[in-house]
Amino acid sequence: MAAGVAGVGLSWPSKLARSPNSILPPLSPSSRSSRRRVVKMALSVDERKKNFTLQKSEEAFNAAKELMPGGVNSPVRAFKSVGGQPIVFDSVKGSHMWDIDGNEYIDYVGSWGPAIIGHADDEVLAALAETMKKGTSFGAPCLLENVLAEMVISAVPSIEMVRFVNSGTEACMGVLRLARAFTGREKIIKFEGCYHGHADPFLVKAGSGVATLGLPDSPGVPKGATYETLTSPYNDISTVKNLFDTNKGEIAAVILEPVVGNSGFIPPKPGFLEDLRRITKENDTLLIFDEVMTGFRLSYGGAQEYFGITPDLTTLGKIIGGGLPVGAYGGRRDIMEMVAPAGPMYQAGTLSGNPLAMTAGIHTLKRLKQPGSYQYLDKITSELVQGIIDAGKRAGHAICGGSINGMFGFFFTEGPVYEFADAKKSDTAKFAKFFRGMLEEGVYFAPSQFEAGFTSLAHTSEDIQQTIEAAEKVLRQL
Ligand SMILES: Cc1ncc(COP(=O)(O)O)c(C=O)c1O
């Protein structure tokens, strides 16, 4: 069965059976009551619109700017590319967020990915409270590490052994050192617009905040750190072949987001991942899927399960921490056994594998594993994206986009979008107006044209309909 991507005209064989009348995944009693409560809260949205003000947010952010660079602890949060001041939040629950002025929003950022079962899930919170009674960090082995490791290994096809760290950035730093240690080579290929965290070797033609802020590279990154980083446009297999021809026997790894989320949502062309797998095998080069974003989001086994392509190594983050700070890298046992203390490649972490983060991850994955989860995500996300694209076209805008299960995106350009250069043709000024209009309607999208969006099991059909209606209204006014 083919899973289509609206607007970009691509399709792939889906590894997952899609039922036309997907049902909500079965809920436990506590999450059922949590979902009811969220729906009830959502009824107050119209009331909220009448009183929409961001005064407290503005005051808090002005104070923050004196305390922290740009007022934030991660650049994209600062709304630089969409104008205006960022919103300061007070609480989150399910698919909704509340700011410090009391405004309510339907959220499609999901804390940038982790919140796939909904924010502040009752079962996750209860499990965290139980774990916390025993302490917050041991700095020594704990049983919960075995449980999450076992879950990750049995879910993700490429992972036979795993190392937990504290962020996606750390996972990518670790995996790169490992790939270099294993192959004894130094060069890597990365793709334009893909983001692998903020470590020096990856800050070359990177996506996410680097793309959003229009920064070519970052000052402070020594030339030597990026000297061995070769780049290619995404979806461009002939450039990859040329790089292999001109750097014979020197390339340690090819690393990529198997579906790009950090320059907006860009899926691979049919055959692209297969070609990368074949070329890397032919050249004794390791293939690394950075699944920090796509892991457990495109399917329970990530993009590699969805597309049926098994890399040598994989990085994870976001969802496996259930909203607490976690990253991981894993892969073939023979490669992973190079990691210290099993082997000589050094990598360590004071808080790595801490019991709270392991607990949130375990309970998030347990929920995701229930039958129907990804069918439900597919149903609501494709409805959402198609609804927005149709509304955009009716209002006369150039717009394209798509989705795979819980990940989506749309661009204000005719398309097709196969690589970052295509994404950059988007009308970013129009996106900024759309974004701000949607905020006033109570919908929180990522504050950049170059970021993917995320849905969760807590998003209801009402959320989706309300979002499409708001988009229809805002798009007509642009
Ligand atoms: C694909 C990918 N890799 C790595 C990272 C870095 O993860 P973190 O922000 O947890 O350091 C991100 C963050 O968004 C990401 O999307």
Ligand as a Chemical Component Dictionary entry (heavy atoms), coordinates in Angstrom:
data_LIG
# 
_chem_comp.id                   LIG 
_chem_comp.type                 NON-POLYMER 
_chem_comp.pdbx_formal_charge   0 
_chem_comp.three_letter_code    LIG 
# 
loop_
_chem_comp_atom.comp_id 
_chem_comp_atom.atom_id 
_chem_comp_atom.alt_atom_id 
_chem_comp_atom.type_symbol 
_chem_comp_atom.charge 
_chem_comp_atom.model_Cartn_x 
_chem_comp_atom.model_Cartn_y 
_chem_comp_atom.model_Cartn_z 
_chem_comp_atom.pdbx_ordinal 
LIG C1 C1 C 0 17.799 15.278 13.279 1  
LIG C2 C2 C 0 18.357 15.934 14.506 2  
LIG N1 N1 N 0 19.565 15.575 14.954 3  
LIG C3 C3 C 0 20.103 16.125 16.061 4  
LIG C4 C4 C 0 19.426 17.093 16.769 5  
LIG C5 C5 C 0 20.039 17.691 18.007 6  
LIG O1 O1 O 0 19.309 17.271 19.112 7  
LIG P1 P1 P 0 19.337 18.121 20.488 8  
LIG O2 O2 O 0 18.631 19.403 20.210 9  
LIG O3 O3 O 0 18.632 17.227 21.470 10 
LIG O4 O4 O 0 20.764 18.329 20.840 11 
LIG C6 C6 C 0 18.167 17.498 16.334 12 
LIG C7 C7 C 0 17.439 18.543 17.067 13 
LIG O5 O5 O 0 16.424 19.035 16.658 14 
LIG C8 C8 C 0 17.618 16.906 15.179 15 
LIG O6 O6 O 0 16.418 17.243 14.721 16 
# 
loop_
_chem_comp_bond.comp_id 
_chem_comp_bond.atom_id_1 
_chem_comp_bond.atom_id_2 
_chem_comp_bond.value_order 
_chem_comp_bond.pdbx_ordinal 
LIG C1 C2 SING 1  
LIG C2 N1 SING 2  
LIG C2 C8 DOUB 3  
LIG N1 C3 DOUB 4  
LIG C3 C4 SING 5  
LIG C4 C5 SING 6  
LIG C4 C6 DOUB 7  
LIG C5 O1 SING 8  
LIG O1 P1 SING 9  
LIG P1 O2 DOUB 10 
LIG P1 O3 SING 11 
LIG P1 O4 SING 12 
LIG C6 C7 SING 13 
LIG C6 C8 SING 14 
LIG C7 O5 DOUB 15 
LIG C8 O6 SING 16 
# 
